[in-house]
Amino acid sequence: MLALCMNIISANAQSPSVTDLAPTPPMGWMTWNFFGTNINENIIREMADAMVNNGMVKAGYDHIMIDDGWQGGRDNKNNMIPDPQKFPSGMKALADYVHSKGIKLGIYSDAAQLTCAGYTASLGFEEQDAKTFASWGIDYLKYDYCHAPSDSNTAKIRYKKMADALRNSGRPIVFSICEWGGRQPWFWAANAGGQLWRTTSDIRDSWKSLTHNLDINAELEASAGPGHWNDPDMLVVGLRGSKGPSSHKGGTGCNDIEYQTNMSLWCIMASPLIATNDVRNMDEATKRILLNDEAIAIDQDPLGKQGKRKIADSVWNVFVKPLQNGDYAIAILNRSNATQKSDIDFNSLGLEGKYEIEDVWQHKVIGKKEKKWKGNLQSHETRLFRLKKV
């Protein structure tokens, strides 16, 4: 009996809770939007080096996610193997390299026989693949839903099966459910074992796509919290119309104001911050946006609240996000095609009293005992503030 109890205690000690796996929204960089399936181990190593050297890892971007296109089929024992031409050193050696840089490694599969790009996927091999991923040192799995039935019940079953397999793999692996929101995963994905779930279709490098994903995700704040996050897809900051998958369907690029809005809104919504630009070659504007420590602190706030959209019309969107220490974050977006003058009374947002206002993008306090904020916003600009009650 004592031995049985000790085994149970040991098993529990090795099985992290859901919130332990993703207590705050995951941050990192993913291959897909810039490279598509044109990936290899040298690119991943270069990205890891760049993320250390440019300050991204220090800022919190501590994952590299390898998306579709890494697979080389299965060996004679049905073990998943990486493409030997793209990853000749093997995935374990690559994971060791990435880990040596203080970065975790993510990988991709699909809840069907083939992935979205037509590569080997995991249906029917969940336990085997999960153990393979664990043996390589994988820390994160993005699990897609191409070539799978459209009903919700099948999705729940297939995702739970992989989640259970990951829990049984012997390694803590964050599980990212990617069925694009059509089956309303915010109602069931946490129970199925996911730490985050896509709420939207794939984002493109365009203002139209950015706001489309925003409008879906903005209504789902009740579903988010430590260990379970709504995911409106990756950041497009700095892509500038790059000829990868993000350029499809009108993804011709955004301007810096719109990229800053992408970052501001994803932070106020406690979204995963997954960069997808070429981080080896970032201009200063892109660095300024992605490395803003005050914006990142709002996203990563331990209270884990997704900001609530309090005002939503054709011109203004205003979000309020409670923060752990009693502060609030506020994001004000001008959706129109012209400069607009804003006059926001904090009482109208449910915030009584007076506040010190810190402008997150200007990195300075702009008001000491304020009950409102007035100012001009350019077209598609978002002003992001941290409010401290005085």
C-alpha positions in Angstrom: 0.0 0.0 0.0 2.8 2.4 0.9 4.5 1.7 -2.4 1.3 2.3 -4.3 0.8 5.6 -2.5 4.4 6.6 -3.3 3.9 5.8 -6.9 0.8 7.9 -7.0 2.6 10.8 -5.4 5.5 10.5 -7.8 3.2 10.3 -10.8 1.3 13.4 -9.6 4.6 15.3 -9.1 5.6 14.5 -12.7 2.3 15.6 -14.2 2.0 19.4 -14.2 -1.4 21.0 -13.9 -2.9 22.8 -16.9 -2.0 26.2 -15.5 1.6 25.1 -14.9 2.0 24.4 -18.6 0.9 27.9 -19.8 0.3 30.2 -16.8 0.6 33.1 -19.1 0.0 33.3 -22.9 2.8 31.5 -24.8 5.4 33.7 -26.5 7.8 32.9 -29.3 8.3 32.7 -33.0 6.8 30.4 -35.6 8.0 29.3 -39.1 4.7 29.4 -41.0 3.9 32.9 -42.2 7.3 33.7 -43.5 8.7 30.4 -44.6 5.7 28.1 -45.2 7.1 24.6 -45.7 10.5 25.8 -46.9 12.2 25.1 -43.6 15.3 23.3 -42.4 17.4 22.9 -39.3 19.8 25.7 -40.3 17.0 28.2 -40.4 15.8 27.1 -36.9 19.4 27.5 -35.6 19.7 30.9 -37.2 16.4 32.0 -35.7 17.4 30.8 -32.2 20.7 32.7 -32.5 18.9 35.8 -33.7 16.3 35.7 -30.9 19.1 35.7 -28.3 21.1 38.4 -30.0 18.2 40.8 -30.7 16.7 40.6 -27.2 13.6 38.6 -28.0 14.4 35.8 -25.6 15.2 38.3 -22.8 11.8 40.0 -23.6 9.9 36.7 -23.1 9.8 35.1 -26.6 11.0 31.8 -25.3 9.6 29.3 -27.9 10.5 28.5 -31.5 7.6 26.6 -33.2 8.3 24.5 -36.3 5.1 24.5 -38.3 4.1 22.2 -41.2 6.6 20.7 -43.6 9.2 19.1 -41.2 7.9 15.5 -41.5 9.7 12.8 -43.4 7.1 10.0 -43.0 7.4 7.0 -40.7 10.2 4.4 -40.2 9.7 0.6 -40.3 8.4 0.7 -36.8 5.9 3.5 -37.6 7.8 6.1 -35.6 7.5 9.6 -37.1 10.8 10.9 -38.5 11.9 14.3 -39.7 12.7 14.9 -43.3 16.3 13.8 -43.6 17.2 16.5 -46.1 15.7 19.3 -44.2 16.8 18.0 -40.7 19.8 15.8 -41.3 21.0 16.1 -37.7 17.6 14.9 -36.4 15.1 16.6 -34.2 16.7 15.7 -30.9 20.0 17.4 -31.8 18.0 20.5 -32.9 16.0 20.6 -29.7 19.2 20.3 -27.7 20.7 23.3 -29.6 17.5 25.4 -29.1 17.4 24.5 -25.4 21.0 25.6 -25.0 19.9 29.1 -26.1 17.2 29.2 -23.4 14.5 28.5 -25.9 11.8 25.8 -25.9 11.0 23.9 -29.1 7.5 23.5 -30.6 6.4 21.2 -33.4 3.3 20.6 -35.6 1.0 17.8 -36.5 -2.7 17.2 -37.4 -5.7 15.3 -36.2 -6.0 13.4 -39.5 -3.8 11.1 -41.7 -2.3 14.1 -43.5 -1.4 17.7 -42.5 -2.7 20.8 -44.2 0.3 20.7 -46.5 -0.1 17.0 -47.2 2.6 15.6 -44.9 2.4 12.7 -42.5 0.1 13.4 -39.5 -0.9 11.7 -36.3 -4.4 10.1 -36.5 -4.1 6.6 -35.1 -0.6 7.2 -33.8 -1.3 9.6 -31.0 0.5 7.7 -28.2 3.4 6.8 -30.4 3.9 10.3 -31.8 3.5 11.9 -28.3 6.3 9.7 -27.0 8.4 10.4 -30.0 8.0 14.1 -29.5 8.9 13.8 -25.8 12.0 11.7 -26.6 13.1 14.6 -28.9 12.7 17.2 -26.2 9.7 18.9 -27.7 7.9 21.4 -25.4 4.9 22.5 -27.5 2.6 20.9 -30.0 0.4 22.8 -32.5 -2.3 20.3 -33.6 -4.1 21.3 -36.8 -7.4 20.0 -38.2 -7.1 19.7 -42.0 -8.6 16.7 -43.7 -10.8 15.9 -40.6 -14.6 15.7 -40.3 -16.4 19.0 -39.7 -18.5 18.0 -36.7 -17.6 19.1 -33.2 -17.9 15.7 -31.6 -15.2 14.1 -33.7 -12.9 17.1 -33.0 -13.4 16.8 -29.2 -12.6 13.1 -29.4 -9.5 13.5 -31.6 -8.1 16.4 -29.6 -8.7 14.7 -26.3 -6.9 11.6 -27.5 -3.8 13.6 -28.4 -4.0 15.6 -25.1 -4.1 12.4 -23.1 -1.2 11.0 -25.1 0.9 14.1 -24.4 0.1 13.8 -20.7 1.3 10.2 -20.8 4.4 11.0 -22.8 6.6 11.6 -19.8 7.3 15.2 -20.7 5.3 18.4 -20.1 4.2 19.6 -23.6 1.9 22.6 -24.2 -1.0 21.6 -26.4 -2.2 24.2 -28.9 -5.6 23.2 -30.5 -5.9 24.6 -34.0 -9.3 23.9 -35.5 -9.8 27.6 -36.5 -12.8 28.3 -34.3 -15.5 26.8 -36.4 -16.5 24.3 -33.7 -16.4 26.9 -30.9 -13.4 25.4 -29.0 -13.7 28.1 -26.3 -16.5 26.0 -24.9 -14.7 22.6 -24.9 -11.0 22.8 -25.7 -9.8 23.2 -22.1 -11.8 20.1 -21.0 -10.2 18.3 -24.0 -6.8 19.1 -22.6 -5.7 22.2 -24.6 -3.8 25.1 -23.1 -4.7 27.4 -26.0 -7.0 27.2 -28.9 -7.4 29.1 -32.2 -10.5 31.1 -32.3 -10.2 32.3 -35.9 -9.1 31.4 -39.4 -5.5 31.9 -40.4 -4.4 35.5 -40.2 -3.0 37.3 -43.2 -0.7 40.3 -43.4 -3.5 42.8 -43.9 -5.6 45.3 -42.0 -8.8 43.5 -43.1 -7.6 40.1 -41.8 -6.3 41.6 -38.5 -9.6 43.2 -37.7 -11.6 40.1 -38.8 -9.7 38.0 -36.2 -9.9 40.8 -33.6 -13.7 41.0 -33.9 -14.1 37.2 -33.3 -11.6 37.0 -30.4 -12.8 40.2 -28.7 -16.1 38.6 -27.7 -14.6 35.6 -25.9 -12.9 37.1 -22.8 -14.9 34.8 -20.4 -13.1 31.7 -21.8 -9.5 33.0 -21.1 -7.4 32.6 -18.0 -4.2 31.0 -16.7 -3.6 27.8 -18.5 -6.3 28.3 -21.1 -6.0 31.1 -23.7 -7.9 32.3 -26.7 -5.6 32.4 -29.8 -6.5 34.8 -32.6 -3.5 33.5 -34.5 0.1 34.8 -34.9 1.4 38.3 -35.0 1.9 39.8 -38.4 4.2 42.5 -37.1 7.1 43.2 -39.5 6.1 40.8 -42.3 5.7 43.8 -44.7 4.0 41.7 -47.4 6.6 38.9 -47.4 5.8 36.2 -50.0 4.9 33.5 -47.6 1.5 32.1 -46.6 0.6 35.3 -44.9 0.6 37.0 -48.3 -2.3 34.9 -49.6 -5.8 36.4 -50.0 -4.8 40.0 -50.0 -2.0 39.9 -47.5 0.0 42.7 -49.0 1.3 44.1 -45.7 0.4 46.7 -43.1 2.0 50.0 -42.1 3.8 50.5 -38.8 0.7 52.1 -37.1 -1.3 48.9 -38.0 1.5 46.6 -36.8 1.6 48.5 -33.5 -2.1 48.1 -33.3 -1.7 44.3 -33.8 0.7 44.2 -30.9 -1.5 46.4 -28.7 -4.7 44.5 -29.2 -3.1 41.1 -28.9 -1.6 42.2 -25.6 -4.9 43.7 -24.2 -6.6 40.4 -25.2 -4.0 38.3 -23.4 -3.3 36.5 -26.7 -0.3 34.3 -27.4 2.5 36.5 -28.8 3.9 34.5 -31.7 6.0 36.5 -34.1 6.3 35.3 -37.7 8.6 37.8 -39.4 12.2 37.2 -40.3 13.7 38.0 -36.9 17.2 37.7 -38.4 16.6 41.0 -40.2 14.4 43.3 -38.3 14.2 47.0 -38.9 14.1 49.4 -35.9 10.3 49.9 -36.1 9.6 46.2 -35.9 12.0 45.8 -32.9 10.4 48.7 -31.2 7.0 47.1 -31.5 7.9 43.5 -30.7 10.2 44.3 -27.8 8.1 46.8 -25.9 8.4 45.5 -22.4 5.5 47.5 -21.0 3.1 46.1 -23.7 4.4 42.6 -23.1 3.9 43.0 -19.3 0.2 43.7 -20.0 -0.1 40.6 -22.1 1.8 38.4 -19.6 0.1 39.8 -16.5 -0.3 36.9 -14.0 -3.9 37.7 -13.2 -4.6 36.3 -16.7 -7.6 38.4 -17.6 -8.4 39.0 -21.3 -9.4 42.6 -21.8 -13.1 43.2 -22.3 -14.3 45.3 -25.2 -16.4 48.0 -23.6 -17.0 50.1 -26.7 -17.5 48.7 -30.2 -18.7 50.8 -33.2 -17.5 51.7 -36.6 -15.0 54.2 -35.3 -14.0 53.3 -31.7 -13.1 50.1 -30.0 -12.1 50.4 -26.3 -10.8 47.5 -24.2 -10.3 47.4 -20.4 -8.1 44.7 -18.9 -7.7 44.3 -15.1 -4.1 43.7 -13.9 -2.8 41.8 -10.9 -1.7 44.8 -8.8 -5.0 46.6 -9.1 -3.9 48.6 -12.2 -5.9 48.5 -15.5 -4.8 48.5 -19.1 -6.9 50.4 -21.6 -6.6 50.1 -25.4 -8.3 52.7 -27.6 -8.5 51.9 -31.3 -9.5 54.2 -34.1 -10.9 51.9 -36.8 -11.8 54.6 -39.2 -9.8 55.8 -42.3 -9.2 59.3 -40.8 -7.7 60.9 -37.7 -10.2 61.1 -34.9 -10.4 63.0 -31.6 -11.1 60.7 -28.6 -12.7 61.8 -25.3 -12.9 58.7 -23.0 -14.4 59.1 -19.6 -13.1 56.4 -17.3 -16.4 56.3 -15.4 -18.1 55.2 -18.6 -15.8 52.2 -18.7 -16.7 51.2 -15.1 -13.5 52.8 -13.6 -14.3 55.2 -10.8 -11.9 57.6 -9.2 -8.7 59.3 -10.6 -5.8 57.6 -12.3 -2.2 58.1 -13.2 -1.9 57.4 -17.0 1.1 55.8 -18.5 1.4 55.8 -22.3 2.8 52.4 -23.1 4.2 53.4 -26.5 5.6 56.7 -25.4 7.0 55.1 -22.2 6.0 58.0 -20.0 3.4 59.2 -17.6 1.1 61.6 -19.4 -1.4 62.4 -16.6 -1.3 62.3 -12.8 -4.9 62.5 -11.4 -7.1 62.0 -14.5 -10.8 61.0 -14.8 -10.6 60.8 -18.6 -8.3 60.9 -21.5 -8.5 63.2 -24.6 -6.4 63.0 -27.6 -6.1 62.4 -31.4 -5.6 59.0 -32.9 -4.5 58.4 -36.5 -6.3 56.1 -38.8 -6.0 52.5 -37.5 -4.0 53.6 -34.5 -4.3 52.1 -31.0 -3.3 53.9 -27.9 -2.3 51.6 -25.1 -2.3 52.9 -21.5 -1.6 51.5 -18.0 -3.8 53.2 -15.4 -2.8 53.3 -11.7 -5.5 54.5 -9.2 -4.4 57.5 -7.1 
